[in-house]
């Protein structure tokens, strides 16, 4: 696989590091209060137009446990992701320079229809998928994860114009009737007659982070028009793909609400188990085709020539927003243990085609036994690396950062992922690179 090193340097990106403010291209101003909807923001779904204007859907998280305010949460923590004291919402943002800078536009576009309660279970909307423009009806569609009490799943929503919060509607299982207001500035919509009923979470309820893309192939006849990439967080190295059913097709009775049963893909054999896979489970997968603004844009205009006349600007926006996926430069990007962004090349094949064997069979190399106290390195490209390495101390567990072998002060062998914690505490003792 191709690997992209991913680390943000605070000085380089001028990120202000306090409890409620993170900023690279989208400022996150505001106090750590449930009503601000401005702390902990993630720019997640973006649509850019040829003139440089654009809008985005922004994930917002309120974390009472890191606010330092005990009237909001009885628990204090430096980091979030607790099961309590959280409320998630969706905002919108706009750009006028092609995405170089973003400004918050509207707050609480989708949010729980009640105000935050102290120590409440974490609930709300998160993990926003791609923005899909449907040329058949003129609506923008999207998918977002929702936690509601003991239920969780993926809510499908649409909007005639995502810069107008009043046009957002969710699919409740029978109609596009679910709606939301900001419970701090308006009366919350708590009854079914007021809010149109809750969003339907039955579809794809085992998955999260659903993101749809448009498939563009030279021979498009019979091929699916869209693909939905999603992810079951309980499985370490799998992703899942779905395609629109007849009813859920762009021209269907209920677009993008109905998908074929997810086909899970196990990536275990496609990533080296002794190096990159050592970073832990796969997270946040998505499909990106580097050719979307170029060859695929031209191909899409040819495939959809009849629609291009009335939707040329939207097709260009699809291309610029990397909505197109083809078969020449398509990659599956994912994160590993919040340390690396990795990618694997992907190709579409006919359903009856024989799949190639993964390049990395399981147990490619025998595991290092816990009882091994000495490792011998030979044949290294750098001569100084060769030699005998002795185990330092007693390992707490295999593959833990306590498992360190040392040749001298300049050469160490550690589990893939870094030096042990004591290295950071005593950097003078760890001068070499592993």
C-alpha positions in Angstrom: 0.0 0.0 0.0 0.9 3.6 -0.3 1.4 5.4 3.0 1.0 9.0 3.8 2.5 10.2 7.1 0.0 12.1 9.1 1.1 14.3 11.9 0.0 17.9 12.7 2.7 20.1 14.2 1.2 22.8 16.4 3.8 25.4 15.5 3.5 24.7 11.8 -0.3 24.9 11.6 -0.7 27.5 14.4 -3.3 25.5 16.2 -4.5 27.1 19.4 -4.5 24.3 21.9 -7.1 24.9 24.6 -10.0 22.8 25.6 -12.5 24.2 23.1 -10.6 25.6 20.2 -9.0 23.9 17.3 -8.3 25.7 14.0 -6.6 24.9 10.7 -8.9 26.0 7.9 -12.1 26.3 10.0 -12.0 28.4 13.1 -13.7 26.8 16.2 -14.5 29.8 18.3 -16.9 29.9 21.3 -17.3 28.8 24.8 -17.6 25.2 26.1 -21.3 25.5 26.5 -24.0 23.2 25.0 -25.7 26.2 23.4 -22.7 27.6 21.5 -22.4 24.8 18.8 -18.9 26.3 18.1 -16.5 24.1 20.0 -14.9 20.9 18.6 -15.7 21.3 14.9 -14.8 18.9 12.1 -15.2 19.9 8.4 -16.6 16.6 7.0 -18.6 17.0 3.8 -17.6 19.6 1.2 -19.0 20.8 -2.1 -17.0 23.3 -4.3 -18.3 25.1 -7.4 -16.3 26.2 -10.4 -16.5 29.9 -9.3 -14.8 29.0 -6.0 -17.9 29.2 -3.8 -18.9 26.3 -1.8 -20.6 24.9 1.3 -19.8 22.2 3.8 -21.5 20.1 6.5 -19.6 20.5 9.8 -19.7 17.9 12.7 -19.9 19.5 16.1 -19.3 17.8 19.5 -20.0 19.2 22.9 -18.0 17.5 25.6 -19.1 18.3 29.1 -16.3 16.2 30.6 -13.6 18.4 29.3 -15.3 21.7 29.8 -14.1 21.9 33.4 -17.7 22.9 34.4 -19.0 20.4 37.0 -22.5 21.8 36.6 -22.5 20.3 33.1 -20.7 17.0 33.9 -19.7 15.3 37.1 -16.7 13.7 35.4 -13.6 15.6 34.3 -11.3 14.3 31.6 -8.5 15.7 29.3 -9.9 13.9 26.3 -13.4 13.2 25.1 -15.2 10.1 23.7 -16.9 9.2 27.0 -20.3 7.5 26.9 -21.8 10.4 28.9 -21.8 14.2 28.9 -21.8 14.5 25.1 -24.1 16.0 22.5 -23.4 16.0 18.8 -24.9 18.2 16.1 -24.4 19.3 12.5 -23.6 22.9 11.4 -23.0 24.3 7.9 -20.0 26.4 6.6 -19.3 28.4 3.4 -16.3 29.3 1.4 -15.6 31.9 -1.3 -12.0 30.9 -2.2 -12.3 27.3 -3.3 -12.0 25.9 0.2 -8.9 27.7 1.4 -10.9 29.3 4.2 -14.2 28.5 5.7 -16.8 30.4 7.8 -19.5 29.0 9.9 -22.8 29.7 8.3 -25.7 28.1 10.3 -25.6 26.3 13.6 -27.6 23.2 14.9 -29.0 22.3 11.4 -29.5 18.8 12.7 -29.4 18.3 16.5 -31.3 16.5 19.3 -34.6 18.2 19.9 -34.0 18.9 23.5 -31.5 20.9 25.5 -28.4 19.2 27.0 -28.9 17.6 30.4 -26.1 17.2 33.0 -24.4 13.7 32.8 -26.7 12.6 29.9 -25.7 9.7 27.7 -23.9 10.9 24.6 -26.4 11.5 21.8 -26.9 13.3 18.5 -25.6 13.4 14.9 -22.0 12.6 13.7 -20.0 10.9 11.0 -21.3 12.9 8.1 -21.0 11.3 4.6 -20.6 12.9 1.2 -23.0 15.4 -0.3 -24.8 13.9 -3.3 -26.6 16.1 -5.8 -29.4 14.3 -7.5 -29.9 15.6 -11.1 -33.3 13.8 -11.3 -35.0 15.9 -8.6 -32.7 18.7 -7.8 -32.1 17.8 -4.1 -28.9 17.4 -2.2 -28.7 14.1 -0.2 -26.5 12.9 2.6 -26.1 10.4 5.3 -25.2 11.0 9.0 -24.8 8.7 12.0 -27.3 9.2 14.8 -27.3 8.1 18.4 -30.7 8.3 20.0 -31.2 6.7 23.4 -30.3 3.0 23.0 -30.7 3.2 19.2 -28.1 4.1 16.7 -27.9 4.0 12.9 -27.6 6.1 9.8 -30.1 8.8 9.0 -30.7 9.8 5.4 -31.5 13.5 4.8 -32.0 15.9 1.9 -32.1 19.6 1.3 -33.1 21.8 -1.6 -30.3 24.2 -0.7 -28.0 23.2 2.2 -27.2 26.9 3.0 -30.8 27.2 4.2 -31.4 25.2 7.4 -35.2 25.3 6.9 -34.9 23.1 3.8 -33.4 20.1 5.6 -35.6 17.0 5.9 -34.9 13.5 7.1 -36.4 10.2 5.9 -38.7 8.8 8.6 -39.4 5.5 6.8 -42.3 6.7 4.7 -41.7 10.3 3.8 -39.2 13.2 3.9 -40.9 14.7 7.0 -38.3 14.8 9.9 -37.1 18.3 10.7 -35.0 20.0 13.3 -34.7 23.4 15.0 -32.1 24.9 17.3 -33.5 24.1 20.8 -31.8 27.1 22.3 -33.3 29.7 20.0 -36.6 28.0 19.2 -39.1 25.8 20.8 -37.8 22.1 20.5 -39.9 19.9 18.2 -40.5 17.0 20.5 -43.7 15.3 19.3 -44.1 13.4 16.1 -46.7 15.9 14.8 -44.2 18.7 15.3 -41.0 17.1 14.0 -42.5 14.7 11.4 -41.3 11.7 13.3 -37.7 10.5 14.0 -35.3 9.7 11.3 -35.4 6.1 10.1 -32.4 4.2 11.5 -33.2 0.7 10.2 -31.2 1.0 7.1 -27.5 0.2 7.6 -27.9 0.1 11.3 -24.8 -2.0 11.9 -22.5 0.5 10.2 -21.3 4.1 10.5 -19.5 6.8 8.6 -21.5 6.0 5.4 -20.2 8.0 2.4 -21.6 7.8 -1.1 -19.8 8.4 -4.4 -20.7 8.4 -8.1 -19.3 5.7 -10.2 -18.0 6.7 -13.7 -16.8 4.0 -16.1 -16.2 4.1 -19.8 -18.7 1.3 -20.3 -21.4 2.4 -17.9 -24.3 0.2 -19.1 -25.4 -2.1 -16.3 -22.9 -0.8 -13.7 -24.2 0.8 -10.5 -24.4 4.5 -10.6 -23.4 5.0 -6.9 -21.5 3.2 -4.2 -21.8 3.6 -0.5 -18.7 3.0 1.6 -19.4 2.3 5.3 -17.6 0.8 8.3 -18.5 -1.5 11.2 -16.5 -0.1 14.0 -16.5 -3.5 15.9 -14.5 -5.2 13.1 -10.8 -4.3 13.0 -9.8 -4.6 9.4 -13.1 -4.6 7.3 -14.9 -2.1 5.2 -18.3 -2.5 3.5 -19.7 -1.5 0.1 -23.4 -1.1 -0.8 -25.1 -0.2 -4.1 -28.5 1.5 -4.6 -31.5 -0.8 -4.8 -34.3 -0.1 -7.3 -36.2 2.1 -4.9 -33.1 3.8 -3.6 -31.7 4.7 -7.0 -31.2 8.3 -7.9 -34.4 8.1 -10.1 -36.2 5.8 -7.6 -39.1 6.4 -5.3 -37.0 7.1 -2.3 -33.5 8.1 -3.5 -30.5 7.0 -1.4 -32.6 5.5 1.4 -32.5 1.9 0.2 -29.2 0.0 -0.5 -28.3 -3.6 -1.3 -27.0 -5.7 1.6 -23.5 -4.5 2.5 -20.6 -6.6 1.2 -17.8 -6.7 3.7 -14.2 -6.6 2.5 -11.5 -8.0 4.8 -8.3 -6.1 4.3 -6.2 -8.3 6.5 -4.3 -9.9 3.6 -3.8 -6.6 1.8 -1.7 -4.8 4.4 1.6 -6.1 5.8 0.7 -7.6 9.1 4.2 -7.1 10.5 4.5 -3.4 9.8 1.6 -1.2 8.9 -1.1 -3.5 10.4 0.8 -3.2 13.7 -0.8 0.3 14.1 -4.1 -1.3 15.1 -7.6 -1.3 13.6 -8.6 0.5 10.5 -10.7 3.7 11.0 -12.6 6.2 8.9 -12.4 4.6 5.4 -13.4 6.5 2.3 -13.0 6.2 -1.5 -11.0 9.0 -3.3 -10.2 9.0 -7.0 -7.4 11.5 -7.8 -8.7 11.7 -11.4 -12.1 13.1 -10.4 -11.5 16.7 -11.5 -9.8 15.6 -14.7 -10.4 12.6 -16.9 -13.4 11.5 -15.0 -15.0 14.9 -15.3 -14.8 14.7 -19.1 -16.0 11.1 -19.1 -19.0 11.9 -16.8 -20.0 14.7 -19.2 -20.0 12.2 -22.1 -21.8 9.4 -20.2 -24.5 11.9 -19.0 -24.5 14.1 -22.1 -28.3 14.6 -22.0 -28.1 15.8 -18.4 -25.0 17.9 -18.9 -26.9 20.7 -20.7 -29.1 21.4 -17.7 -26.6 20.5 -15.0 -23.2 21.4 -16.2 -22.3 23.4 -13.1 -23.4 20.6 -10.8 -21.3 18.1 -12.8 -18.3 20.3 -12.4 -19.0 20.6 -8.7 -19.1 16.8 -8.5 -15.7 16.6 -10.1 -14.1 19.4 -8.0 -15.6 17.8 -4.8 -14.1 14.4 -5.6 -17.5 12.8 -5.9 -16.5 10.7 -9.0 -14.8 7.3 -8.7 -13.5 5.4 -11.7 -11.1 2.6 -12.4 -7.7 4.1 -13.0 -6.6 6.1 -9.9 -9.1 5.0 -7.2 -7.8 4.5 -3.7 -9.3 3.4 -0.4 -8.0 5.8 2.2 -8.2 5.0 5.9 -6.6 6.0 9.2 -4.6 3.7 11.4 -4.6 4.3 15.2 -4.8 8.0 14.6 -1.2 8.1 13.6 -1.0 7.3 9.8 -3.2 7.9 6.8 -2.9 4.9 4.5 -4.2 4.0 1.1 -4.8 0.9 -1.0 -5.4 0.9 -4.8 -8.9 -0.2 -5.7 -10.3 -1.6 -9.0 -13.8 -2.5 -10.1 -14.3 -5.9 -11.6 -17.3 -7.9 -12.9 -19.1 -9.8 -10.2 -18.1 -13.1 -11.7 -14.4 -12.3 -12.0 -12.0 -14.3 -9.9 -10.4 -12.2 -7.2 -6.6 -12.1 -7.0 -5.0 -13.6 -3.9 -3.9 -11.1 -1.2 -0.2 -10.4 -1.2 0.2 -10.9 2.5 -0.9 -14.4 3.7 -1.5 -14.7 7.4 1.5 -15.5 9.6 3.9 -14.3 6.9 6.7 -14.5 9.5 6.7 -16.4 12.7 5.9 -14.3 15.8 8.7 -13.3 18.0 8.5 -15.6 21.1 8.2 -13.8 24.4 11.1 -16.0 25.7 13.5 -14.6 23.1 16.2 -12.5 24.9 18.4 -12.0 21.9 17.7 -11.0 18.3 20.4 -11.2 15.5 20.1 -8.8 12.6 22.0 -9.7 9.4 21.9 -8.5 5.8 20.6 -5.0 6.6 21.2 -2.3 4.0 22.9 -0.2 6.6 25.9 -2.1 8.0 25.7 -0.5 11.4 22.3 -2.0 11.9 23.6 -5.5 11.7 24.5 -7.2 15.0 23.1 -8.7 18.2 20.3 -7.0 20.1 19.5 -7.8 23.7 16.1 -7.6 25.4 15.9 -4.7 27.8 14.0 -5.5 31.0 11.0 -7.9 31.3 8.3 -7.4 28.6 4.8 -6.8 30.0 3.2 -8.3 26.9 4.1 -9.2 23.4 3.8 -6.2 21.0 3.7 -3.8 23.9 6.0 -0.8 23.9 7.9 -2.4 26.7 9.3 -5.0 24.3 12.6 -3.3 23.4 15.9 -4.8 22.1 19.0 -2.7 22.1 22.4 -3.1 20.4 23.9 0.2 21.5 22.7 3.7 22.3 22.1 4.3 18.6 20.2 1.2 17.6 17.0 -0.3 19.0 14.3 -2.7 17.8 10.8 -1.8 19.1 7.3 -2.8 18.1 6.2 -0.9 15.0 4.7 2.4 16.3 7.4 4.0 18.3 9.8 4.0 21.3 8.5 3.2 24.8 7.1 5.8 27.1 10.4 6.1 29.0 12.1 7.3 25.8 10.0 10.5 25.9 10.9 10.9 29.6 14.6 10.4 29.1 15.4 11.4 25.5 19.1 11.4 26.1 19.2 7.7 26.5 17.4 7.1 23.1 19.5 8.8 20.5 19.1 6.4 17.6 16.2 5.6 15.3 14.6 2.2 15.6 
